[in-house]
Amino acid sequence: GFAHYPSKVLPPSATFTQRGDQLAACLKASAGTGIRVHAWIMCFTGTRGTSARLQTFAKKGWRVKSKKGELTEYLDPSNAELRQYLLSAIDEVTRRYAVHGVHLDFVRWYEGAKLPKNATKPVGQFVTQARMKVKGIRPSAIFSTAVFGKYPSCIAAVGQDWQSWLDAGMVDWMVPMNYVEDGKKYASLIGQQCGTPSHSRKIVSG
């Protein structure tokens, strides 16, 4: 819902207003250090947006309803206008800044939403289009996505068929959110995610 840099697509964040272009500052600070800077983009969620932004999203019909029929702060991956809006933001940041990668977060449905049939289709289409956008501008940039760690249950839960993204070569890195404190559970998740050599080379565990 906002950007930490001067954007013509997204409104400015409070941090940008107070402290200036954070992405430019980050790239400048990392120059010559070997640190690679990846632009982090939140996709189908408005939870960090202001109440005014959430009202705008509601008027546009971008917000999804919960299973109880209540309007949520999360956004609808099946909305073509919303997907194009996000792609415009991805295009802008990739063109304007010499980032080493672009990382998409919340590229899925809200887990409390009532998912439509073929819920994986718009999510997969968006990931494909975003990759083409990034690679068309910066071929060497790393394209990555954050995903639910447990597969294949995430397909039915949030419409996120990330293993098919790996199989199709849609991502350079996959960052599963392995947020567990139990060592055995963590090892089990890693074992499932790295089931093949081709998959294991692309897994960066969160």
Buried (B, 14 or more C-beta within 10 A) or exposed (E): BBBBBEBEBBBBBEEBEEEEBBBBEBBEEEEEEEEEBBBBBBBBBBEEBBEEBBEBBEEBEBBBBEEEEEEBBBBBBBBEEBBEBBBBBBBBBBEBBEBBBBBBBBBBBBBBBEBBEEBBBBBBBBBEBBBEBBBEBBEEBBBBBBBBBBBEEBBEBBBBBBBBBBEEEBBBBBBBBBEBEEEEEBEBBBEBBBEEEEBEEBBEBE
